[in-house]
């Protein structure tokens, strides 16, 4: 191989940062290298990263393999001990070209491979300018990093550090460059995006940032948020939901559970009633809004009745895009010390919750048949509606905006009757 290849695991923020890493590594003159950007959310994510590293070494025996990301930050010794790995960079170091200019020599000890600083000492987030995001027609902008909350199941604050925000002006500049580069849709992303601005002068909010972007850059056709914590939603965000057609009617919520006792043991800041009230408020303002949500099955101490509350919340909230995670203990988190439930039961409950999610998604697809939709054509013959539902659009050009009537679905994608194509 030649050049720099990047293998990315995990969230949209990692996807964004992988493009920054590639650019910084190339700026440093790195060649014949593989960068592995890891995720630490679950033990399975770490296992998959280690497996990918071994496979990359078999396929590229002479390449440099550099491991970074959240798992490299939280479990640096594990990756440094792998003979396939040439260097381990922390989450802060991976974004700097200097890190790629000062890599250790081949064949050094595990300790000499490490370039990982204390993430909790980082106080700022520099704007990372990305002109092109490989493989995507939607552009992601990192507006925030880190997290000040300490949910009992979550290792991510120890991989990302404390919450810090990108200044609003830098976000506007980045968005303008991406729109000038042809992107029709901007997605604002962060580890805890709705905490945006608390550390900035004047304490702007995520909603105010989104409102400012749409006002100052009228060429933005679509604006989305990657994920939000509903308890932090501000009045500016609610204004956008009610009145701004360029703000897309889809919100992905960090719900995690539907039982109040489990939510308390998770150290979440919302209750079941809070979540349902927020969803009802949004639907009142914009009825076509669809919701996605993250939920954990099999959290320690979860009884069958508690699990039933999680199932019923998904149904009562009519979650169209449900992401289910079987609970995975992460060493160093308080939940890992709580009384666990049997792993077979964890997997069984996760399967049941996924089945509920699939049924809700099918009902969502059914509800869209006969409606007229605006879509952004992406790669692989697919497009997303404004409420983030996938549709099949074979033969159309990525980045085209189209109007179509939904004629049916195949269980995964909507099928369409095209009525008009907008200019590319």
C-alpha positions as CSV (number, residue, x, y, z in Angstrom):
1,X,0.0,0.0,0.0
2,X,0.9,3.7,-0.2
3,X,-0.5,6.8,1.4
4,X,-2.6,6.9,4.5
5,X,-5.5,4.6,5.2
6,X,-7.9,5.1,8.1
7,X,-10.1,2.5,9.8
8,X,-12.9,4.1,11.8
9,X,-15.0,2.6,14.6
10,X,-17.8,4.2,16.6
11,X,-19.7,7.5,16.4
12,X,-20.1,10.2,13.8
13,X,-17.6,12.3,15.8
14,X,-15.0,9.7,15.1
15,X,-16.0,9.8,11.4
16,X,-15.3,13.5,11.3
17,X,-12.1,13.2,13.3
18,X,-10.8,10.5,11.0
19,X,-10.8,13.0,8.1
20,X,-8.8,15.4,10.3
21,X,-6.4,12.7,11.2
22,X,-5.9,11.7,7.5
23,X,-5.2,15.4,6.6
24,X,-2.8,16.0,9.4
25,X,-0.9,12.7,8.8
26,X,-0.6,13.5,5.1
27,X,0.5,17.1,6.0
28,X,3.3,15.5,8.2
29,X,4.5,13.5,5.2
30,X,3.4,10.1,6.6
31,X,3.2,7.3,4.0
32,X,2.5,3.6,4.0
33,X,0.5,3.9,7.2
34,X,-2.8,2.7,8.6
35,X,-4.6,4.8,11.3
36,X,-7.1,2.9,13.5
37,X,-9.5,5.3,15.2
38,X,-11.1,3.2,18.0
39,X,-14.3,3.3,20.0
40,X,-14.5,2.5,23.8
41,X,-18.3,2.4,24.2
42,X,-18.4,-1.4,24.7
43,X,-16.0,-4.2,25.3
44,X,-17.2,-5.6,21.9
45,X,-16.1,-2.4,20.2
46,X,-12.6,-2.8,21.7
47,X,-12.5,-6.5,20.6
48,X,-13.4,-5.5,17.0
49,X,-10.7,-2.9,16.9
50,X,-8.1,-5.4,18.1
51,X,-9.3,-7.9,15.5
52,X,-9.1,-5.2,12.7
53,X,-5.5,-4.4,13.8
54,X,-4.4,-8.0,13.5
55,X,-6.1,-8.3,10.1
56,X,-4.5,-5.0,8.9
57,X,-1.1,-6.3,9.8
58,X,-1.6,-9.6,8.0
59,X,-2.7,-7.7,4.9
60,X,0.0,-5.0,5.1
61,X,3.1,-6.5,6.7
62,X,5.3,-3.4,5.9
63,X,2.8,-0.6,6.8
64,X,3.0,1.4,10.0
65,X,-0.1,0.8,12.2
66,X,-1.0,3.7,14.5
67,X,-3.8,3.2,16.9
68,X,-5.8,6.1,18.4
69,X,-9.3,7.0,19.5
70,X,-11.3,6.5,22.7
71,X,-10.2,2.9,23.4
72,X,-6.5,3.9,22.8
73,X,-7.0,6.7,25.4
74,X,-8.7,4.5,28.0
75,X,-6.8,1.2,27.4
76,X,-3.5,2.4,26.0
77,X,-1.4,-0.4,27.5
78,X,-3.5,-3.1,25.8
79,X,-2.9,-1.7,22.4
80,X,0.7,-0.8,23.0
81,X,1.3,-4.5,24.0
82,X,0.1,-5.7,20.6
83,X,3.1,-6.6,18.4
84,X,1.1,-5.5,15.3
85,X,0.9,-1.9,16.7
86,X,3.7,0.6,16.0
87,X,2.4,3.6,17.9
88,X,-0.5,4.6,20.2
89,X,-1.8,8.2,20.1
90,X,-4.3,9.8,22.5
91,X,-7.5,11.5,21.4
92,X,-5.8,15.0,21.6
93,X,-2.6,13.9,19.9
94,X,-4.3,12.3,16.9
95,X,-5.5,15.7,15.6
96,X,-2.0,17.2,15.4
97,X,0.4,16.8,12.5
98,X,3.3,17.0,14.9
99,X,2.3,13.7,16.4
100,X,2.8,12.0,13.0
101,X,6.2,13.6,12.5
102,X,7.6,12.2,15.8
103,X,6.5,8.6,15.7
104,X,8.6,6.0,17.4
105,X,10.9,3.7,15.4
106,X,9.8,0.2,14.5
107,X,10.4,-2.5,17.0
108,X,10.4,-0.3,20.2
109,X,9.0,-1.4,23.6
110,X,5.3,-1.0,24.5
111,X,6.1,2.1,26.7
112,X,8.0,3.8,23.9
113,X,5.0,3.4,21.6
114,X,2.8,5.6,23.7
115,X,2.0,9.2,22.9
116,X,-1.1,9.6,25.2
117,X,-1.5,12.6,27.5
118,X,-3.9,13.2,30.3
119,X,-7.2,14.0,28.5
120,X,-8.6,15.6,31.6
121,X,-6.0,18.4,31.4
122,X,-7.4,19.5,28.0
123,X,-9.4,22.7,28.3
124,X,-10.1,23.8,24.8
125,X,-11.3,22.3,21.4
126,X,-9.6,23.8,18.4
127,X,-11.8,24.0,15.3
128,X,-10.8,21.3,12.8
129,X,-11.4,22.4,9.2
130,X,-12.4,19.5,7.0
131,X,-13.1,20.4,3.3
132,X,-14.2,16.9,2.3
133,X,-15.6,13.9,4.1
134,X,-14.8,10.8,2.2
135,X,-17.8,8.7,1.2
136,X,-20.5,11.1,2.6
137,X,-22.8,13.6,1.0
138,X,-23.7,14.9,4.4
139,X,-21.0,16.9,6.2
140,X,-20.3,16.6,9.9
141,X,-19.0,19.5,12.0
142,X,-17.6,18.9,15.4
143,X,-19.0,21.6,17.7
144,X,-18.2,20.1,21.1
145,X,-16.0,17.4,22.6
146,X,-15.9,15.7,26.0
147,X,-18.6,15.3,28.7
148,X,-19.0,16.7,32.2
149,X,-21.6,14.1,33.2
150,X,-20.7,10.8,34.8
151,X,-23.3,8.3,33.8
152,X,-22.5,5.1,35.7
153,X,-22.2,2.9,32.7
154,X,-20.1,5.2,30.5
155,X,-16.3,5.2,30.0
156,X,-16.4,7.9,27.3
157,X,-15.6,10.9,29.6
158,X,-12.3,9.2,30.4
159,X,-11.6,8.9,26.7
160,X,-12.7,12.3,25.7
161,X,-12.1,14.5,28.7
162,X,-14.4,17.3,30.1
163,X,-16.8,19.2,27.9
164,X,-15.4,21.9,25.7
165,X,-17.0,23.8,22.8
166,X,-15.8,25.1,19.5
167,X,-16.3,28.9,19.3
168,X,-19.4,29.8,17.3
169,X,-17.5,31.9,14.7
170,X,-15.2,28.9,13.9
171,X,-18.3,26.7,13.4
172,X,-19.8,29.2,11.0
173,X,-16.6,29.4,9.0
174,X,-16.4,25.7,8.7
175,X,-20.0,25.3,7.7
176,X,-19.6,28.0,5.0
177,X,-16.5,26.2,3.5
178,X,-18.4,22.9,3.4
179,X,-21.4,24.5,1.7
180,X,-19.1,26.2,-0.8
181,X,-17.7,22.7,-1.4
182,X,-21.1,21.4,-2.5
183,X,-22.5,19.9,0.7
184,X,-26.3,20.2,0.9
185,X,-26.7,18.9,4.5
186,X,-24.7,19.8,7.6
187,X,-24.8,17.7,10.8
188,X,-23.7,19.2,14.1
189,X,-22.0,16.5,16.2
190,X,-20.3,16.2,19.6
191,X,-19.9,13.8,22.5
192,X,-22.6,15.7,24.5
193,X,-23.7,18.2,21.9
194,X,-26.5,19.8,23.9
195,X,-24.0,20.9,26.5
196,X,-22.6,23.2,23.8
197,X,-21.5,26.7,24.9
198,X,-21.5,26.4,28.7
199,X,-17.7,27.0,28.6
200,X,-17.8,29.9,26.1
201,X,-18.2,33.6,26.8
202,X,-21.9,34.5,26.9
203,X,-22.8,30.7,27.2
204,X,-24.5,30.3,23.8
205,X,-26.6,27.2,23.4
206,X,-26.7,24.5,20.7
207,X,-30.1,25.9,19.6
208,X,-28.6,29.4,19.2
209,X,-25.7,28.0,17.3
210,X,-28.0,26.2,14.9
211,X,-30.2,29.3,14.5
212,X,-27.1,31.4,13.8
213,X,-25.8,29.0,11.2
214,X,-29.1,29.0,9.3
215,X,-29.3,32.8,9.5
216,X,-25.8,33.6,8.4
217,X,-25.5,30.9,5.7
218,X,-28.8,30.8,3.8
219,X,-27.3,28.4,1.3
220,X,-27.5,25.6,3.9
221,X,-30.3,23.4,2.6
222,X,-30.5,21.0,5.5
223,X,-29.3,21.1,9.1
224,X,-29.4,18.2,11.5
225,X,-28.2,17.4,15.0
226,X,-26.4,14.0,15.4
227,X,-27.7,13.3,18.9
228,X,-29.2,15.2,21.8
229,X,-29.9,14.9,25.5
230,X,-33.5,16.1,25.7
231,X,-33.2,17.5,29.2
232,X,-30.8,20.1,27.8
233,X,-32.9,21.2,24.9
234,X,-33.2,25.0,24.9
235,X,-35.8,27.5,23.7
236,X,-33.9,28.3,20.5
237,X,-33.9,24.7,19.6
238,X,-37.7,24.5,20.1
239,X,-38.1,27.6,17.9
240,X,-36.2,25.9,15.1
241,X,-38.4,22.8,15.4
242,X,-41.5,24.9,15.2
243,X,-40.6,27.5,12.5
244,X,-37.5,26.5,10.4
245,X,-38.1,24.2,7.5
246,X,-34.3,23.8,6.9
247,X,-34.0,22.3,10.4
248,X,-34.7,18.6,9.7
249,X,-37.6,16.9,11.6
250,X,-35.6,14.0,13.1
251,X,-34.0,13.9,16.6
252,X,-31.9,11.1,18.0
253,X,-32.3,11.0,21.8
254,X,-30.0,9.6,24.4
255,X,-32.8,7.9,26.4
256,X,-30.9,4.8,27.6
257,X,-33.9,3.4,29.5
258,X,-37.5,3.8,30.4
259,X,-37.6,2.9,34.1
260,X,-37.1,5.7,36.6
261,X,-35.1,3.5,39.1
262,X,-32.7,2.3,36.4
263,X,-32.4,5.9,35.1
264,X,-31.4,7.0,38.6
265,X,-28.9,4.1,38.9
266,X,-27.5,5.1,35.5
267,X,-27.2,8.7,36.9
268,X,-29.2,10.0,34.0
269,X,-30.7,13.5,34.5
270,X,-34.1,12.9,33.0
271,X,-37.1,10.8,34.1
272,X,-39.4,8.7,32.0
273,X,-42.0,11.5,32.2
274,X,-39.4,14.1,31.1
275,X,-38.6,12.1,28.0
276,X,-42.3,11.6,27.0
277,X,-43.1,15.2,27.7
278,X,-40.3,16.4,25.4
279,X,-41.3,14.1,22.6
280,X,-44.9,15.2,22.9
281,X,-43.8,18.9,22.8
282,X,-41.8,18.3,19.6
283,X,-44.6,16.5,17.9
284,X,-47.0,19.2,18.8
285,X,-44.7,21.8,17.2
286,X,-43.8,19.6,14.2
287,X,-45.9,16.4,13.8
288,X,-43.8,14.9,11.1
289,X,-40.8,14.6,13.4
290,X,-39.4,11.1,13.7
291,X,-37.3,10.0,16.7
292,X,-34.3,7.7,17.1
293,X,-33.0,6.6,20.5
294,X,-30.3,4.7,22.2
295,X,-31.4,2.2,24.8
296,X,-29.5,-0.3,27.0
297,X,-30.9,-3.7,27.8
298,X,-29.8,-5.7,30.8
299,X,-28.4,-3.0,33.0
300,X,-27.4,-4.3,36.5
301,X,-30.3,-4.8,38.9
302,X,-32.8,-4.6,36.0
303,X,-35.9,-6.7,36.8
304,X,-38.4,-8.0,34.3
305,X,-40.8,-5.2,35.3
306,X,-38.1,-2.6,34.9
307,X,-37.3,-4.0,31.4
308,X,-41.0,-3.9,30.6
309,X,-40.9,-0.1,31.3
310,X,-38.1,0.3,28.7
311,X,-40.1,-1.7,26.2
312,X,-43.2,0.3,26.8
313,X,-41.4,3.7,26.6
314,X,-40.1,2.8,23.1
315,X,-43.7,2.0,22.1
316,X,-45.4,4.9,23.8
317,X,-42.8,7.3,22.3
318,X,-43.2,5.6,18.9
319,X,-39.4,5.5,18.4
320,X,-38.8,4.9,14.6
321,X,-35.1,4.2,14.8
322,X,-34.2,2.3,17.9
323,X,-30.5,1.5,18.6
324,X,-30.3,-1.2,21.2
325,X,-27.1,-2.0,23.2
326,X,-26.9,-5.0,25.5
327,X,-25.3,-3.8,28.7
328,X,-21.5,-4.2,28.6
329,X,-19.6,-3.6,31.9
330,X,-16.6,-1.2,31.4
331,X,-13.9,-1.5,34.0
332,X,-13.6,1.7,36.0
333,X,-17.2,2.7,35.8
334,X,-19.6,2.5,38.9
335,X,-22.0,0.2,37.0
336,X,-19.4,-2.4,36.7
337,X,-19.5,-2.8,40.5
338,X,-23.3,-3.2,40.6
339,X,-25.0,-6.6,40.9
340,X,-25.0,-7.9,37.3
341,X,-27.8,-10.0,35.7
342,X,-27.1,-13.2,33.8
343,X,-25.4,-12.5,30.4
344,X,-27.8,-14.9,28.7
345,X,-30.7,-12.8,30.0
346,X,-29.0,-9.6,28.9
347,X,-28.8,-10.9,25.4
348,X,-32.3,-12.2,25.5
349,X,-33.7,-8.8,26.6
350,X,-31.6,-7.0,24.0
351,X,-33.1,-9.3,21.3
352,X,-36.6,-8.6,22.6
353,X,-36.0,-4.8,22.6
354,X,-34.6,-5.0,19.0
355,X,-37.7,-6.9,17.9
356,X,-39.8,-4.1,19.4
357,X,-37.7,-1.6,17.5
358,X,-38.0,-3.5,14.3
359,X,-41.8,-3.6,14.6
360,X,-41.9,0.2,15.4
361,X,-39.7,0.8,12.3
362,X,-42.0,-1.2,10.1
363,X,-45.0,0.8,11.4
364,X,-43.0,4.0,10.6
365,X,-42.4,2.9,7.1
366,X,-46.1,2.0,6.7
367,X,-47.1,5.5,7.9
368,X,-45.0,7.1,5.1
369,X,-46.6,5.3,2.2
370,X,-48.6,7.8,0.1
371,X,-46.8,10.9,1.4
372,X,-44.7,13.3,-0.6
373,X,-41.1,13.6,0.5
374,X,-38.0,15.7,-0.2
375,X,-34.9,13.6,-0.3
376,X,-31.1,14.0,-0.5
377,X,-29.5,11.4,-2.7
378,X,-26.5,9.7,-1.1
379,X,-24.2,6.9,-2.3
380,X,-25.1,3.3,-3.1
381,X,-28.5,4.2,-4.6
382,X,-30.0,5.4,-1.4
383,X,-31.4,8.7,-0.1
384,X,-32.7,10.1,3.2
385,X,-36.0,11.9,3.6
386,X,-36.1,14.9,5.9
387,X,-37.2,12.7,8.8
388,X,-34.1,10.5,8.2
389,X,-35.9,7.5,6.6
390,X,-33.9,5.6,4.0
391,X,-35.3,5.3,0.4
392,X,-34.1,3.4,-2.6
393,X,-33.2,5.7,-5.5
394,X,-31.2,3.5,-8.0
395,X,-29.4,5.4,-10.7
396,X,-29.6,8.9,-9.3
397,X,-26.7,11.2,-8.7
398,X,-25.3,11.7,-5.1
399,X,-26.0,15.2,-3.7
400,X,-29.1,15.7,-5.9
401,X,-32.2,16.9,-4.1
402,X,-35.4,15.3,-5.3
403,X,-39.1,15.3,-4.7
404,X,-41.0,12.0,-4.6
405,X,-44.2,10.2,-3.6
406,X,-43.7,7.1,-1.4
407,X,-45.3,4.1,-3.0
408,X,-44.3,1.4,-0.6
409,X,-41.3,-0.2,1.2
410,X,-39.4,-3.4,1.3
411,X,-39.0,-3.5,5.1
412,X,-35.8,-1.5,5.0
413,X,-36.1,1.2,2.4
414,X,-39.0,3.3,1.0
415,X,-39.9,2.9,-2.7
416,X,-40.6,6.0,-4.6
417,X,-42.4,7.5,-7.6
418,X,-40.2,10.4,-8.6
419,X,-42.2,13.6,-9.4
420,X,-39.5,16.2,-9.9
421,X,-35.8,16.6,-9.6
422,X,-34.2,19.7,-8.3
423,X,-31.1,21.2,-9.7
424,X,-27.9,19.4,-8.5
